[in-house]
Amino acid sequence: MTNEHFIGIDIGTQSIKLVVAEPNSNNQLPKIIYLAESPAHGFRHGYIVDQEQATESLHTLLQKAEKEFKQKITKARFSIGGIGLSSQYVRTSIEGTKRVNEISSRDVEDVLQKSEDLFTAKYPNKKILHIIPVKYRVDSKDVLGTPIGMYGNTLEIKVIFITILEHHYDAFVSVIEKNNISITDIIASPIADAAGSTTYKQKTQGCMVANIGAETTSVATFENGIITSLDILPIGSNDITNDIALGLQIPLDIADDIKKGINKDYPKRKVDEIIHARIADILELADKHLKKIKKNRLLPAGIIFTGGGSHIENLNEYAKQELRLPSEGFHLTRTSKKSKRTIQVPNQYSIAYGLCISESGHQHFSVGFSFKKVRQTLDYWINQIMP
């Protein structure tokens, strides 16, 4: 695969999505030139329960993509999610050793290292995906932007850790390696999702990205340009399909078509009641998360829905009623190779496309972030919290 192509692969519970994009002109976001999807087997709530089936599912997608795109896929950027994904804050500090202490990049690295040491000692079974500085304080006073170059005796830091359960991560990597694919990066799925579905202004002012998947819904909040929290809710669009099947006493495949708006042969009022009840459950859990972080009704850019379940009719209206926040969907497009027309891309490709954006340099994230990588990413995150 040529270096001019960016490849993102989103391994979900129900399907695996692949997007190939290429650089666009005038510093615009990458342009989608190919996408593919195939069923996923061996997964439950986002994690692997059968290594052999999961490996074969990825192999099937890669074979399909290479046959249709007519190029060998040797490396890609991957997203990881599911029930094991979480976020946690750590606050810590270091004391200066000199009488007149000018804070250097080394001091910042030291306090980041200390936060990582504290976290890993407390949570030995969690794999760190991202370490993101949220706030610095010097001598108990908040710092706007970077503390480097300031004078003080105490440097404090507030850091958010994005993590996945270690054994889930290991199983995930094993499936990829068995398919002989080089891993460019592994990124938490809500971060990759936001890269393509939100604007800089939305992430700066404050927003939530809610990805409605098959068996889970991920919710992540962003402020000042960085992620500030995430949670994985154990409800997805399959639950809506199940409710419709039970409520109308019909087969699951017909219920799925009704959910998608393909089949309209059943009473609309009854269908709407069933769908609204399950969406209300999702939104109630999202609201609990916002209350937990003290941000309910306090995100000016509102909620952005992505994922395969975000096509549900009246979803934005439901969200406005339940969360009292602005709400909008995400629309991804590409140019048809044959007709040259702009066509819509299904919402379930939002994460895979976001991976291509991060690889193109429009966004920057690090896999397995540790002290060894602090120097490479420190400037980026400091810039994100600049006023």
C-alpha positions in Angstrom: 0.0 0.0 0.0 1.4 3.4 -1.0 2.4 5.9 1.6 -0.1 8.3 0.0 -3.0 6.2 1.4 -4.3 6.3 4.9 -6.1 3.1 6.1 -8.4 2.9 9.1 -9.9 -0.4 10.4 -12.7 -0.3 13.0 -13.3 -3.8 14.5 -16.8 -3.8 15.9 -19.0 -6.4 17.5 -21.3 -6.9 14.5 -19.1 -5.8 11.6 -15.5 -4.7 10.6 -15.2 -1.5 8.7 -12.3 -0.4 6.5 -11.7 3.0 5.0 -8.9 4.0 2.6 -8.4 7.7 2.2 -5.9 10.0 0.5 -4.6 13.5 1.1 -6.8 16.3 0.0 -5.9 19.7 -1.4 -5.7 23.0 0.6 -5.1 21.2 3.9 -8.6 19.8 3.8 -9.6 16.5 5.5 -8.5 13.3 3.6 -10.7 12.1 0.8 -12.3 8.7 1.0 -11.4 6.6 -2.1 -12.5 3.1 -0.9 -14.5 1.5 1.9 -15.5 -2.0 2.8 -17.5 -3.8 5.5 -17.9 -7.5 6.4 -19.5 -9.4 9.3 -17.6 -9.8 12.6 -17.8 -13.1 14.5 -16.2 -13.9 17.8 -17.0 -10.6 19.6 -19.3 -9.7 22.4 -19.9 -6.1 23.6 -16.8 -5.0 21.8 -14.3 -7.6 23.1 -13.1 -10.9 21.7 -14.6 -14.1 23.0 -13.4 -16.4 20.2 -9.9 -15.7 18.8 -10.3 -18.1 15.9 -13.5 -16.6 14.6 -12.3 -13.0 15.2 -9.1 -13.7 13.2 -11.0 -15.2 10.4 -13.5 -12.3 10.3 -10.6 -9.8 9.8 -9.0 -12.1 7.2 -12.3 -12.1 5.3 -12.5 -8.3 5.2 -8.8 -7.9 4.2 -9.3 -10.4 1.3 -12.4 -8.5 0.1 -10.6 -5.2 0.3 -7.5 -6.3 -1.5 -9.5 -7.9 -4.3 -11.7 -4.9 -4.8 -9.1 -2.2 -4.2 -6.5 -4.2 -6.1 -3.7 -3.4 -3.6 -2.0 -5.4 -0.8 -2.9 -4.0 2.6 0.2 -4.3 4.8 -0.4 -1.8 7.6 -3.3 0.1 9.1 -4.4 2.2 12.0 -7.0 0.4 14.3 -9.5 1.5 16.8 -10.3 -0.3 20.0 -13.4 -0.1 22.2 -16.0 -2.1 24.0 -17.0 -2.6 27.6 -13.3 -2.6 28.8 -12.6 0.9 27.6 -12.6 3.6 30.3 -11.2 7.0 31.4 -9.9 8.0 34.8 -8.2 11.2 36.2 -5.0 11.4 38.2 -3.8 14.4 40.1 -0.2 14.6 41.3 2.7 17.0 41.9 6.4 17.3 42.2 8.6 19.7 44.3 11.4 21.8 42.8 14.9 21.0 44.0 16.4 24.5 43.5 16.0 27.7 45.5 15.0 29.5 42.2 13.3 26.9 40.2 12.5 27.5 36.5 10.2 24.8 35.2 11.6 22.9 32.3 10.2 20.3 29.9 12.0 17.7 32.0 9.9 18.8 35.0 6.8 18.3 33.0 8.0 14.9 31.9 8.8 14.0 35.5 5.3 14.9 36.8 3.7 13.0 33.9 5.9 10.0 34.7 4.8 10.1 38.4 1.2 10.2 37.3 1.7 7.1 35.1 3.5 5.3 37.9 0.7 6.0 40.4 -1.9 4.8 37.9 -0.2 1.6 36.9 0.5 0.7 40.6 -3.2 1.1 41.4 -4.6 -0.5 38.2 -2.1 -3.2 37.0 -4.7 -4.9 34.7 -5.3 -1.8 32.6 -3.4 -1.0 29.4 -2.9 2.7 28.9 -3.9 3.9 25.4 -3.6 7.7 25.9 -2.3 10.0 28.6 -3.7 13.5 28.2 -2.6 16.5 30.4 -5.8 18.5 31.2 -4.5 21.2 33.6 -1.3 22.4 35.2 -0.8 24.4 38.4 2.3 26.2 39.7 2.4 26.9 43.4 -1.4 26.2 43.7 -2.2 28.6 40.8 -3.8 27.5 37.5 -1.6 27.8 34.5 -3.0 28.9 31.1 -1.2 26.8 28.6 2.3 25.4 29.2 4.1 25.8 32.6 7.5 25.6 30.9 9.6 28.7 31.6 7.6 29.7 34.7 9.2 29.9 38.1 7.8 28.0 41.1 8.4 25.4 43.7 5.5 23.0 43.1 4.3 21.7 39.8 0.9 20.0 39.8 -0.9 18.2 37.0 -4.3 16.8 36.3 -4.2 14.0 33.7 -6.8 11.9 32.0 -5.9 8.3 31.3 -7.8 6.4 28.5 -7.4 2.7 29.1 -8.5 -0.8 28.0 -8.4 -4.0 30.0 -5.0 -5.6 29.4 -6.2 -9.0 28.3 -8.7 -7.4 25.9 -5.8 -5.4 24.3 -3.6 -8.5 24.0 -6.3 -10.5 22.4 -7.0 -7.6 20.0 -3.3 -7.3 19.0 -3.0 -11.1 18.5 -5.9 -11.1 16.0 -4.3 -8.4 14.0 -0.8 -10.0 14.0 -2.2 -13.3 12.9 -3.3 -11.5 9.8 0.2 -10.2 9.1 -0.8 -6.6 9.3 1.6 -4.0 10.7 -0.1 -1.8 13.3 0.5 1.9 12.7 -1.5 2.8 15.9 -4.3 1.6 18.1 -6.6 4.4 19.2 -9.5 4.5 21.6 -12.6 4.4 19.3 -14.3 7.5 20.8 -11.2 9.6 20.1 -11.0 8.4 16.5 -14.7 8.9 16.1 -14.5 12.5 17.2 -11.6 13.2 14.8 -14.0 13.0 11.8 -17.4 13.8 13.3 -16.7 17.0 15.1 -15.2 20.4 14.4 -12.4 22.1 16.3 -15.0 24.7 17.5 -17.3 22.0 18.9 -14.5 20.3 20.8 -13.3 23.6 22.1 -16.7 24.9 23.3 -17.8 21.6 24.7 -19.7 18.6 23.2 -20.5 15.0 23.5 -20.0 12.3 20.8 -22.4 9.4 21.1 -21.7 6.4 18.9 -24.6 3.9 18.8 -23.1 0.6 17.9 -24.6 -2.9 17.8 -24.3 -3.9 21.4 -22.8 -0.8 23.1 -23.1 3.0 22.9 -19.9 5.0 23.6 -20.2 8.5 25.0 -17.3 10.9 25.1 -17.1 14.5 26.1 -14.7 17.1 24.8 -13.8 20.6 26.0 -10.9 22.9 25.2 -10.0 20.7 22.2 -9.4 17.5 24.2 -11.3 14.5 25.5 -12.5 15.0 29.1 -14.4 11.8 29.8 -15.7 8.6 28.2 -18.0 5.8 29.1 -19.3 2.7 27.4 -23.0 2.0 27.8 -24.2 -1.6 27.6 -27.0 -0.8 25.2 -26.9 -0.7 21.4 -29.0 -0.8 18.3 -29.4 -4.6 18.5 -31.5 -4.0 21.7 -33.9 -1.8 19.6 -34.2 -4.6 17.0 -34.9 -7.1 19.8 -37.6 -4.9 21.3 -39.3 -4.5 17.9 -39.2 -8.2 17.4 -40.7 -8.9 20.8 -43.2 -6.1 20.6 -44.6 -7.0 17.2 -43.9 -10.7 17.5 -41.9 -10.8 14.2 -38.6 -12.3 13.0 -35.4 -10.4 13.8 -34.5 -9.7 10.2 -37.9 -8.0 9.6 -37.5 -6.1 12.9 -34.1 -4.8 11.8 -35.6 -3.6 8.5 -38.3 -1.8 10.4 -35.7 -0.1 12.7 -33.8 1.0 9.6 -36.9 2.4 8.0 -36.8 -0.1 5.1 -40.0 -1.9 6.1 -43.0 0.3 6.8 -45.7 -2.4 6.8 -46.3 -2.1 10.6 -48.1 0.5 12.7 -45.8 3.5 12.9 -47.2 4.7 16.2 -46.4 1.3 17.8 -42.9 1.1 16.2 -42.1 4.7 17.4 -43.2 3.9 20.9 -40.9 0.8 21.0 -37.9 2.7 19.6 -38.4 5.7 21.8 -38.5 3.6 24.9 -35.1 2.1 24.2 -33.5 5.3 23.0 -34.8 6.9 26.3 -32.8 4.2 28.2 -29.6 5.1 26.2 -30.2 8.9 26.8 -30.9 8.3 30.5 -27.5 6.6 30.9 -25.8 9.4 28.9 -27.4 11.9 31.2 -26.2 10.1 34.3 -22.7 10.3 32.8 -23.0 14.0 32.3 -24.3 14.5 35.8 -21.4 12.4 37.2 -18.9 14.8 35.6 -21.1 17.8 36.4 -21.7 18.7 32.7 -25.4 18.0 32.2 -26.9 20.8 30.2 -23.5 22.5 30.1 -22.1 21.5 26.7 -22.9 24.4 24.3 -22.1 22.4 21.1 -24.4 19.7 22.3 -24.4 16.0 21.3 -23.3 14.6 18.0 -24.6 11.1 17.1 -22.5 8.7 15.1 -22.4 5.0 14.4 -24.7 2.5 12.7 -27.6 3.2 15.1 -27.6 7.0 14.6 -29.9 6.9 11.6 -32.9 6.3 13.8 -35.8 8.7 12.9 -36.4 11.5 15.4 -33.2 10.7 17.4 -32.1 14.3 17.6 -35.6 15.4 18.9 -35.5 12.6 21.5 -32.1 13.8 22.7 -33.2 17.5 22.9 -36.1 16.5 25.0 -34.2 14.1 27.4 -30.8 15.9 27.7 -31.9 19.6 27.1 -28.9 20.0 24.7 -28.5 20.8 21.0 -28.4 17.6 19.0 -27.3 16.7 15.5 -26.3 13.8 13.4 -23.1 13.2 11.5 -23.0 13.1 7.7 -20.0 11.6 5.9 -19.7 11.8 2.1 -17.4 10.8 -0.7 -17.2 11.2 -4.5 -18.4 8.4 -6.6 -15.6 7.1 -8.9 -18.0 6.4 -11.7 -20.5 9.2 -11.6 -18.3 11.8 -9.9 -21.3 12.7 -7.7 -21.2 13.2 -4.0 -22.8 10.3 -2.3 -23.5 9.6 1.4 -21.4 7.2 3.4 -23.2 5.1 6.0 -22.7 6.4 9.6 -21.0 3.2 10.8 -17.8 4.3 9.0 -17.3 7.3 11.2 -14.6 5.6 13.4 -12.7 4.1 10.5 -12.6 7.5 8.7 -11.5 9.2 11.9 -8.5 6.8 12.0 -7.5 8.1 8.5 -7.7 11.7 9.7 -5.5 11.0 12.7 -2.9 9.3 10.4 -3.0 12.2 7.9 -1.7 14.6 10.6 -4.9 16.6 11.1 -5.1 14.9 14.5 -2.4 13.3 16.7 -2.9 10.4 19.1 -0.4 7.9 20.5 -0.8 4.2 21.1 0.4 2.6 24.3 1.4 6.0 25.6 4.1 5.9 28.2 6.9 8.0 29.5 9.1 7.0 26.5 6.7 8.8 24.2 6.1 11.9 26.3 8.7 14.0 24.4 7.0 13.2 21.1 3.5 14.4 22.2 4.1 16.9 24.9 4.0 20.0 22.7 0.8 18.8 21.0 -1.2 18.4 24.2 0.1 21.6 25.7 -1.1 23.5 22.6 -4.5 21.9 23.0 -5.0 23.5 26.5 -3.7 26.9 25.4 -6.4 29.6 25.7 
